[in-house]
């Protein structure tokens, strides 16, 4: 952080019904002059273990919010900015103040921020987590459960969570058409989301066949290499501009 070696890449979220880019996920990258390009799976666990994930998470939050407003200042349509929260960030006493500060400093509307937690976070202390999420929700911020289907949260917990969206874990999408169990689980998650009035997003869509299946089964949105890999702020701006113009022409 001190040497400004972190950066954010952005992966777009595509709406199945409209074909529009409705959101983007901020993904942390680290280019070390000594270690080279480091993947999040290499350094995030260390950051969480040492507690450095809290200041790093604040940097991600502030940087992503500022970038979103910068895109709008360029004349691009507003999109929802999704950011992951770790357990240490969620239970940090300063989190609500940090969210408020990031929104105020950037000027971004609260409803354009979406904070994501994994199901495993719910296992820590469901009552505490639900209380904290409710306070975040009261700020006008959107909430989502990431990697859904891989954790151990009960349907009772999901029922009471103040969430807007669930994201189907990529492990179910990867062999969606070849694995009948994955297909059944994906269909069940989509159906459950509809019943609970939640938006359902599929992660890791890499083929036309996967995309067609998800669209046919009323999945709402998707991330994946089939549409776009994570990109730099400038690359995403170009994609959003060109895609928006194309959608208007159609």
C-alpha positions in Angstrom: 0.0 0.0 0.0 2.8 2.4 0.9 4.5 1.9 -2.5 1.2 2.1 -4.4 1.6 -1.4 -5.9 -2.1 -2.3 -5.6 -4.6 -1.7 -8.4 -8.1 -2.6 -9.2 -9.4 -4.4 -12.3 -13.1 -4.5 -13.1 -15.3 -7.3 -14.4 -18.7 -6.3 -15.8 -22.0 -7.9 -14.9 -24.4 -8.5 -17.8 -28.2 -8.4 -17.5 -29.8 -11.4 -19.4 -33.1 -9.6 -20.2 -31.8 -6.3 -21.5 -28.2 -7.2 -22.5 -27.0 -4.2 -20.7 -24.0 -3.9 -18.3 -25.7 -3.2 -15.0 -22.8 -3.6 -12.6 -19.1 -4.3 -12.2 -17.0 -6.1 -9.6 -13.8 -4.5 -8.3 -11.0 -7.1 -8.1 -7.8 -6.4 -6.3 -4.4 -6.9 -8.1 -0.8 -6.6 -6.7 2.1 -6.1 -9.0 5.2 -6.6 -6.8 8.7 -5.4 -8.1 10.2 -8.4 -6.2 7.6 -11.1 -6.6 6.0 -10.2 -9.9 2.2 -10.4 -10.5 0.6 -11.8 -7.3 -2.9 -13.4 -7.5 -5.4 -12.6 -4.8 -5.4 -16.2 -3.7 -1.7 -15.8 -2.8 -1.9 -12.6 -0.8 -5.4 -12.1 0.5 -5.2 -15.0 3.0 -2.0 -13.4 4.4 -3.7 -10.0 4.6 -6.7 -11.6 6.5 -4.4 -13.4 8.9 -2.4 -10.3 9.8 -5.4 -8.0 9.9 -4.1 -5.9 7.1 -7.2 -6.8 5.1 -9.0 -3.9 7.0 -6.9 -1.0 5.7 -6.5 -2.7 2.3 -10.3 -3.2 2.1 -10.8 0.5 2.9 -8.4 1.4 0.1 -10.4 -0.8 -2.3 -13.7 0.8 -1.1 -12.5 4.3 -1.6 -10.7 3.7 -4.9 -13.7 1.8 -6.4 -16.2 4.4 -5.4 -14.0 7.2 -6.8 -13.6 5.3 -10.0 -17.3 4.8 -10.4 -17.9 8.5 -10.1 -15.0 9.2 -12.5 -16.7 7.0 -15.2 -20.0 8.9 -14.7 -18.1 12.2 -15.1 -17.0 10.9 -18.5 -20.6 10.7 -19.4 -20.9 6.9 -19.0 -24.1 5.4 -17.5 -24.0 4.7 -13.8 -23.4 1.1 -12.8 -23.5 -0.8 -9.5 -20.0 -1.3 -8.0 -19.6 -4.7 -6.2 -16.9 -5.0 -3.6 -16.1 -8.1 -1.4 -16.1 -7.8 2.4 -14.1 -10.2 4.5 -15.2 -11.3 8.0 -12.6 -9.0 9.6 -13.9 -6.0 7.7 -17.5 -6.8 8.5 -16.9 -7.0 12.3 -14.6 -4.0 12.3 -16.1 -1.2 14.5 -15.2 1.4 11.9 -16.9 -0.2 8.9 -20.0 1.9 8.8 -18.0 5.1 9.1 -15.6 3.9 6.4 -18.6 3.2 4.0 -20.1 6.6 4.8 -16.8 8.3 4.3 -16.1 6.5 0.9 -19.6 7.5 -0.4 -19.3 11.1 0.9 -15.8 11.7 -0.4 -16.5 10.2 -3.9 -20.1 11.6 -4.2 -21.3 8.2 -5.3 -25.0 7.3 -4.6 -25.4 4.6 -1.9 -27.6 2.5 -4.1 -24.7 2.1 -6.6 -22.6 0.3 -4.0 -23.0 -3.4 -3.5 -21.1 -5.2 -0.7 -20.6 -8.9 -0.9 -20.0 -11.5 1.8 -19.5 -15.2 1.5 -21.8 -17.8 3.1 -18.9 -18.8 5.4 -19.1 -15.3 7.0 -22.6 -16.1 8.3 -21.2 -19.0 10.3 -19.1 -16.7 12.6 -22.0 -15.1 14.5 -25.3 -15.0 12.5 -27.0 -12.6 14.9 -24.0 -10.2 14.8 -23.7 -10.4 11.1 -27.4 -9.9 10.4 -27.4 -6.9 12.7 -24.4 -5.3 10.9 -25.8 -6.0 7.5 -29.1 -4.5 8.5 -27.3 -1.3 9.5 -25.5 -1.2 6.2 -28.7 -1.8 4.3 -30.3 1.1 6.2 -27.6 3.3 4.6 -29.1 2.5 1.2 -26.3 0.2 0.2 -27.0 -3.1 -1.6 -26.0 -6.5 -0.2 -25.1 -9.8 -1.9 -24.0 -13.3 -0.9 -21.0 -14.4 -3.0 -20.1 -18.0 -3.9 -23.6 -19.1 -2.9 -24.1 -22.9 -2.6 -20.6 -23.5 -1.2 -21.2 -22.6 2.4 -23.4 -23.9 5.1 -25.9 -21.2 5.7 -29.4 -22.5 6.4 -32.5 -21.4 4.5 -33.7 -19.9 7.8 -30.7 -17.5 7.9 -31.1 -16.6 4.2 -34.7 -15.8 4.9 -33.8 -13.1 7.4 -30.8 -11.6 5.7 -31.4 -8.1 4.3 -29.8 -9.1 1.0 -30.6 -8.1 -2.6 -28.7 -10.7 -4.6 -27.2 -14.1 -4.5 -24.3 -15.2 -6.8 -24.2 -18.9 -7.9 -20.7 -20.2 -7.3 -18.7 -20.8 -10.4 -18.0 -24.4 -9.5 -21.7 -25.2 -10.3 -21.5 -23.3 -13.6 -18.2 -24.9 -14.8 -19.7 -28.3 -15.7 -23.3 -27.1 -15.8 -24.3 -29.0 -18.9 -22.3 -32.2 -18.2 -23.1 -32.6 -14.5 -26.7 -33.3 -13.7 -26.2 -32.5 -10.1 -24.7 -29.1 -10.9 -27.6 -28.5 -13.2 -30.1 -29.4 -10.5 -28.4 -27.3 -7.9 -28.2 -24.3 -10.2 -31.9 -24.6 -11.1 -32.8 -24.9 -7.4 -30.8 -21.8 -6.4 -32.4 -19.8 -9.2 -35.9 -21.0 -8.1 -35.1 -20.2 -4.4 -33.9 -16.7 -5.4 -37.1 -16.0 -7.3 -39.2 -17.2 -4.3 -37.3 -14.9 -2.0 -37.5 -12.0 -4.5 -33.7 -11.9 -4.8 -31.7 -11.2 -8.0 -29.7 -14.3 -9.0 -26.2 -13.9 -10.7 -24.2 -16.7 -12.2 -20.4 -16.5 -11.8 -17.8 -17.9 -14.2 -19.9 -18.2 -17.4 -17.4 -19.2 -20.1 -19.5 -20.6 -23.0 -22.5 -19.8 -25.1 -24.2 -23.0 -23.9 -23.9 -22.0 -20.3 -25.2 -18.6 -21.0 -28.2 -20.0 -23.0 -29.1 -22.4 -20.2 -29.0 -19.7 -17.5 -31.1 -17.4 -19.6 -33.7 -20.1 -20.3 -33.9 -20.8 -16.6 -34.6 -17.2 -15.7 -31.2 -16.3 -14.2 -31.0 -12.5 -13.9 -27.4 -11.7 -14.6 -23.9 -13.1 -15.2 -20.2 -12.5 -14.8 -17.7 -14.5 -16.9 -14.9 -14.6 -19.5 -17.5 -15.4 -22.2 -18.5 -11.8 -22.1 -15.5 -10.0 -20.6 -12.4 -10.7 -18.5 -11.5 -8.3 -15.7 -10.0 -5.1 -17.2 -8.3 -1.8 -16.4 -10.5 1.3 -15.7 -9.8 2.6 -19.2 -10.6 -0.7 -20.9 -13.8 -1.0 -18.9 -14.8 2.5 -19.8 -14.4 1.7 -23.5 -16.4 -1.5 -23.1 -19.2 0.2 -21.2 -19.3 3.1 -23.8 -19.4 0.8 -26.8 -21.8 -1.7 -25.3 -24.2 1.1 -24.2 -24.2 2.7 -27.7 -24.8 -0.7 -29.2 -27.7 -1.4 -26.9 -29.3 2.0 -27.7 -29.0 1.3 -31.4 -30.6 -2.0 -31.1 
